[in-house]
Every structure is written in structure tokens, then in C-alpha cells.
Amino acid sequence: MATKMFVLLLILAVLSSHCYSGSISIYWGQNQQEGTLADTCKTGRFEYVIISFLCVFGNNQTPQLDLDEHCDPSTKGCVGLADDIRSCQSRGVKVLLSIGGGDGVYILVSSEEAKGFADYLWNNYLGGNSTDRPFGDAVLDGIDFDIEDGSPSHYDELAGHLKNYTSEKKVYLTAAPQCPFPDVYVGQALETGLFDYVWMQFYNNDCEYKGNASDVKATFDEWSNGVPATKFFLGLPAAPSGANSGFIPQNVLISQILPLIKKANKYGGVMLWSKYYDDLTGYSSSIKSHV
């Protein structure tokens, strides 16, 4: 009897660990001082690294990639990132490209433009072919939608066209909406059910943590129950200077918030903005074993 009870408890512990285990995703690319992409993945702390940003596209604009001073894509100076991307992927890290951002100039003005932009992303960053691939022959794992300006139109179509390529190679789709539900810019796209992961930005918003962890849990549940995606992440700045508001001290996140949201439907983990700010505080190192 004692042996059976021990086995039962062991099974329950394993199932509990499996249900509540989470990952950390992090944005990289907007500050040269954050180190290389390869070194970011070598830390072993991140399951998803999002290269940011492809910040100009649509309205007949030539798409433009901005990686601060890491490299200059206009002179093909980012081709060397191919080795970093492959290094990350060899460690099991998914590497995605984020389109949009808070300071970009972007809008999709028609269905035709959505299709054309999907083809551009496939041929230049994913599994297609182009003579002008910014990251050389490296093939990214997917596209992140960080749409914070412009119009919500046609992003659902963009998502559909990108997912159509999955028959050739799996294309992960992720999104970083603001935490008020539903999101103004990507809400319609998320309704398609085509997105794998959603990391809601619980900062610079009224729904950020203001001392009551239950309020964060309620908003998290609204997202995870209301959007047909695979997993949901709590998006946070990794340092007080990483956002105007919304920073949560590590001890508060660990003791008050994670115990609640880890029980949420389709809990995925924590998203951090960004690698540079994470280096300032050691945030991911502090929370990794608790996520």
C-alpha cells in the first residue's frame, strides 16, 4: 500500500510539473550593449528569442530592418547573424523576427499588400529564396506581430498567408498585444486561431500590476480563455527603465503572481523586454526556476 501511494504521489508531482512548466521569451536587437544573439541563446535561459524589429513596411514602402548598432542591413552587414541564428536553433531555441514595434512606420493598405508582404517575409527570412536575404541562408522559425500603430486591417490575412507556407516548413506565429482585451491592432488577427504564442504586454497599460495579483490573473484569464492560441505569456519589462510603468520586482512576481497565473488555461511562461534590460537586473536568472 505504501509503495502504491508513493507511486501515485510521484505521478501527481510529474503531472503537476508538466502542466505548470513555463518558458521565457525575450526580445533582442535594440541595443548593441546587450551582446550577441548567439551569446543570448548560450545562457540557456530563453526558449524563444525575438529579433526586433522589421519596423517599416506596407503602404508601398520598402521593408526596413532596424537592429540598432548590431549591424546595418542596408550594406548586407547582418548576413553574419546567420551563424548566430543557427547556433541558437542548434540549442533548441526558436528564433523569430518581430514586425512593427513602438517606433515603426507601418500599415497594410490592401489584401494584395498583405499577400505581397507575406511572400516577402517567406522569401527573405523564412523558408523561401531571395538574392537579398538580410540574414543570409539562415531560416528563422517564425514571425512575431508587435503591431502598435497604423491600422488593424489585413493582419489576419497576413497571418493566413504565412501559415499557408507551413506545408513546406513550420512557421510559428506569435503576437505581443497590449494587455487590455481585446487588442486594438492585432485582436482581429488573433481571432483566426493561427497564432501559436501570445505574450501580452502588462506594462505601459492600465491592466498592469498595481498591487493586486488577482487583477493580473483575471486579465490573463480573459486572454487565455478568449483567444484561440496555444500558449500565453505574461509580458514584462526586465528593468524599471525598460518601460514607463509596469515593472514587477522579481520577488513579487515569484511569490504573488506566478503561483496564480501558472494555473491559468494555456499558461506558457514570461516574456521579457528586453535582453539589454535583463542584463541590467539579472531578471531572467532570478525567475527562471520559478517560471
N, C-alpha and C positions, 0 to 999 in steps of 0.2 A: 504493500500500500504506500509506504513512504517513497519507494522508487517511482511509482506511478505519479505520485504527487509532485515529485521533483521534476520529472519529465514534463508534466503539464505546465508547471511554472516556467520551465525553460522555454517551452514553445510559446507561451504567452509573452514572455520577455522578448523573444525574437520577433514575434509579430508586431509588438508594440514599437520596437526599434525600427522595423521596416516601415510601418505606417507613418511614423513621425520623422523619419530621417529627411534632412533637407540639404540644400546646396547653397553655395554663394556664387552669385554672378557679379561681374564688375566691369565698369566702363574704363577703357584705356584709349589714349590718343590725344588728349587735350592739354598736356603739359609735359614738356621734354624731361623735366626733373623726375618723372615717375619711373624712369628706367625703361628697359626694352620690353617688347611684347614677350619674347622668349623667357626673360627673367621673371616676368609676371606669372607665367604658367609654371615655371620651375618651383615656385613657392609651394605648390601642392594645395593651395587654399581655395582655388577657384575652379568650378566645373564649367563655367561659361565666361568667356571674355569677349566684350563687345567693343569693336573698333569704332571710334567716333571722331568725326561724322562725315558722311556724304551730305553736305549741307546746302547745296544748290542743285535744284532740278526742277523740271516742269516749266510750263509757260514758254516753251521753245528755248529754254536756257540750256547751255552745255553743262552737263552734270560736273560738279566740282567736289573734290575730296579735300578736307582740311584736317591735317594731323599736327597742328601747331608747328613746332620746330623738329618734330621727329624725322620728317622727310618732306620733300617737295615733289608732289605727283606731277606737276607741270613740266618737270625736267626728267621724268621717269625715275625720280630719286627714291621712290617707295618700293621698287622692284625687289630690293634686298629683304623686304619683310616676308618674302616667300619662305625663306628658311625658318624664320621665327614662327610663321603660321604652321608650317609642317611640324616643327618641334613641339608646339602646343598640342596639335592633334595627335602626335605620337604618344603623348601623355594622357590622352583621353579627354582633353579639354576641347569643348566646342567653341569655335571662333566665328563670330558673326560681325556683319557690318551694319552700323546704325545709320539710318537715313533720317534727316531732319535736324533735330536739336533746337536749343533755345535761341540761337542767334543766326539761323539759316534764312535763306530766301528760297522758298519752295511752294509749289502748288501744282496740282494736276488739273488741267482745264478741260479734259475730254476723255472719253473711253479709249480713243485711239492713242492718246498720250500715255495712259496707264499701261496699255499693251506695249507701247514702244519702250517705256521705262523698264518694264519687266524684262523685256528682251535685252536691254542694255545691261541690267544687273546680272542676268544669267550669263551673258557672253563675256562680261568684263570682270566679274567677281566670283561667279559660281561655276557650274559645270560646262559652260559653253566655250566658244572660241572667239578670240579677237586678237588683232595685232597690237592692241594698245591696252593690255591688261595692267592696271596700276600695281598689282601685287604679283606680276609675272604669272608663272604657271601654277601658283598656289590656288586651291579651290576652297573657298570659305564654306562654312556649314549652313549659313542661312542669313536672313535679313531681319533686322530689328527696326520696328516702326516707332520712332520717337518724334511724333508729329505734334508740334506745339504752336503752330501758326498756319496761316493760309486758310484752307477750306477743308472740310471733311470729305469732300466729293472724290470718288473714284479710287479711294484706298482699298475698298472692298474688292474692286475689280483687279487692282494691282496684286492683292493677296491671292486672288483666284488664279491669275496668270502665273504667278511664281510657284504656286502649289502644283500647277499642271506639269511643271518640269520634274516633279518628284518621281515620275515614272522612269526618268533617266538617272536621277540621283536625289536622294532625300534632301529636301530644302526645309530647314527649320524656319518658322516664322515666330517672332516674338514682338512684344509691344510694351511701351513704357508710358501708359496713360497717367494723367493726374488722378489722385485718389477720389475726387468727387465722382459718384456714379450716376449716370454713365458718362464717359469721357466725351467732350465736345468734338474732338478731332478724329479719334480712332474708334469711337463707340460703334459706328456702323460697320466698320471693317471687322471688329471683334465678333459681331453677331453672325458672321459667316461660319464660325466654328472651325476655321482653318488654322488658328494660331495654337502653337504648342505651349508657349510660356508667356505669362503676363506678369510684369514687375511694376506694380503700381507705385507712383511717386508719392510717398507720405511725407512730403516736405514742400515748403512754399505753398501750402494749401490749408484751408480751414479744417480739413479732416485729419491733419497730422496729430501726433500725440501731444496732448496738453495736460497730462497728469492722470488721465483715466484710461487704463489699458483696455477696459471693456469697450470703450468707444472705438478704439483701433480694431479690435476683434469684430465689432459689428460692421464696420466698413469693409474689412477683409472678407467677411462672410457674404456681404452684398455682392462683392465682385466674384468670389469663387462659386457662389450659387447662381449668379445671374449671367455669367459668360461661359459659353461652351469651349473652354480651353483645357489643356491637360493639367497644367500646374500654375500656381500663383505665388508670387514672391512679394515680400514686404520691402519696398524700395526706400532707402535711407541715405542721407549724406554721411560719409565716413569721418567727417570732422565738422566742428561748428562753423568753420569758414567755408564749408562746401555748399552751403545754401543760406538763404536769408533767414530761414526758420525750419524747424523740424528735426534738428539733431537730437538723438536719444543717447544718453550715456550708456556705455556697454553694460554696466551692472544693472541698469534699469531694464534694458532690453532682455537680458538674460533672466532676471528674476521675476519680472512682471508681465512682459509682453509675449515672449516666445512660448511660455507654458500655455498661453491661451491660443495663439494662432496656430501652433503645431497641431491642434486638434481640429483645425478647420478642414472643410472639404477641399481636397486637391491642394493642400499645402505643399509648396515647393522649396521655400527657403527665404533667403535675404538677398536683395540686390543692393550694391553699394555704388554710389557716385563719390569719388572715382578712385582709380589706383593712386593718383597723386595725393589725394586727401587721406587715403588709407595708410600711406606711408607716414604721414604726419602723426597719426594716432595709434597705429597698430590695431585698428578696429577689427579687421577680419581675423587676425590671430587670436584676439580676445574672445570672439564669439564662435569660432569655427567648431569647437567640440560641443556647442550647445544648439547649433542650428539643426 
